Amino acid sequence: DWSFKIQGLSGTCQAQPMGLFGRWTLKSVLIDGENMLDSPVTFQPGQKLRNVQIVVTDKRSSMTFQVSDDNGQVTRDYVVVAYPVDKDRWTGGARTYVPPVFMNPEAIRTTASLPGGGSALARPQMLSGLRAGDYYVVAVDDLENDDTRDPVVLDKLRGSATRVTVGEGSTVE
């Protein structure tokens, strides 16, 4: 019947939709009509919540991107940070993408041809499982994980970020 029970919650927490499960993506966690994904919720010992709704979707949203260095050459030496335009959601952490590391990227650039030309290094990368909404997106050389939740750091990154709108089930390039 799709009902569930969770016991022993206490303290303040926030649902983080960081993972995907199968074809499903977490869309919202509604408690009294308020989306828990948008703000922290404090649970009291012995508290009972009814009519909690967990909404999932199979309409996965994503963005593809390609990063170039200062010389205009495609690179994989970066971290992409995507975070909501809404500052109230910054403390939940940004989504980040770190490209796979190749032992010899020069060999991949020269030997791994793609259909139609180009190289495997030049393939666009994808950040998947984003909630629909407006985001700032920026590529940086490096970023500590804690910085993805730091409003001061995110505000500084905003100056060099690109603003994108991700629709439900869409892919933004």
N, C-alpha and C positions, 0 to 999 in steps of 0.2 A: 504493500500500500504506500510505499515511498516515505513512510514516517521514520523518524530517527530520534535517538535520545543520547545526549552528551551529559555526563555528570562530572562534578568536581571542578568546574570552572570557577576561578575567582581572580580578581585583579583586572587590570586594563589590558586589552589586547585588540588587535586589528587583523582582519583576514587579509592575507597577501596572496593574490592570484598569480603566483609566479610560475606555476607549473601547468602543464596540460595533461589531461588524462584521456588517452584514446583520442577519439574525434571530438571530445567535449572540452569546452573552455568555461571557466567560472565567469558568469555575467554579473551576478549580484547576490548578496546575502542580506535579506530584508528582515528587520526586526521592527515591528510596529510601523512598517512602511518606510523606514529609514535604511538606506543602504550602508551596511557595516563596512563595505569596501572603501567608503569615502571618509570615515572618521573612526577613531577608537571607541570601543564600548567597554564600560566597566561592569564586571559581573560581581555580584555580592554572594557570599556563602548562603546557600539555601534558596536562592532566587530561582523562580521558575518562569521561564519564558514560553509562551505558546504562540503558535502560528508563525514560527520562524520559517522563512522561505529561502531555499537555496536554488538559484536559477542558473542553469547552464545552457549553453548554446553550442550548436555544431557549426555556426557561422563564424569561423575563426578570422580575426583581423590581424593584419601583419603589415610590415613595411620592408621594402628592399632598398638597399643602398650600396654605394660603391665609394670608397674613400681614396682620395689622391693626396700625395705628399706635396710639399712646397714646390717641387719641380713638375707637378702635374702627372707624376707616375702613380699608377695604382699601387696601393700599399695594403698590407695587413697588419701594420704596426700601429694599432689604435684600439680604443674602446669607444663604442657608440653608447651614448646615454640618451634615453627617451624618458621624459617626465612630464606630468600634466601641467598645462598652463595654469590651472587653478592652484594657487599657492597653498590653500588649505590641505591639499593632498600630497604635498612635498614630503612630509615626515613619514609617509608610508614607504618611501624609497622609490628610486627610479628603476626602470628596466634598463639593463645593460646588455651589451653584446660584445663579446671578445672573440675575434676571429680565431679559427684553429691555427696552431703553430705548425709550420712546415720546417723540417730539418734543413732543407736546401731550397729555399724559395726561388733562387735563380734558375735551378734546374727545372722547376715547374713552369717558370715563365717561358723558358725556351723550348721545352719538349712536350708539354701537355697541351696540344692544340684542341680547341673546341670546334664543333661544327660551325662553319661559316667564318673561321679564323679566330684570332685572339688566343688567350691562354687561360688556364685554370685559375691563375692568380687574379685575372680580371673578372671572374664571375661575380655578379652582384650577390651580396650577403642578405640574410633575412632575419628579422626579429619578429617572432610570431607570438600569438596569444595575447595581444594587446586588447584592452577594453576600448570600445568606441569612445572617441573624444578628441579634444585638442591637446597636442603635445609640443614641447620644445624638444628638438633633436640636435645633438652636437657630437662630433667625433673629437676625442682628446687623446693625447699621448698615453696617459695613465691616470688612474683614479682609484683611490682607496674605497673599499666597499662602504665604510661608514660615511664617506662624503656623499653617497647617493641619497642620504637622508638628512643632510645638512642644508638647511635653507640658505645659509650664507654662501656656500659653495654653489648651489643650484642657481642662486640669483646672479652670481658672477658669470656662470656659464651661459645664462640666458642672453647675454650681449652678443655672443657669437653663434647662438643656436638658430636653427630654422624652425619656423612654426608650421606644423602640419595637422591636418584633420584626418582622423582615421574613422571610417564608417564601419558599422557592424558588418562583418563578412567581407570587407574590402581589403585590397592590398594597395598601399601607397608606395610610389616609387620616388 
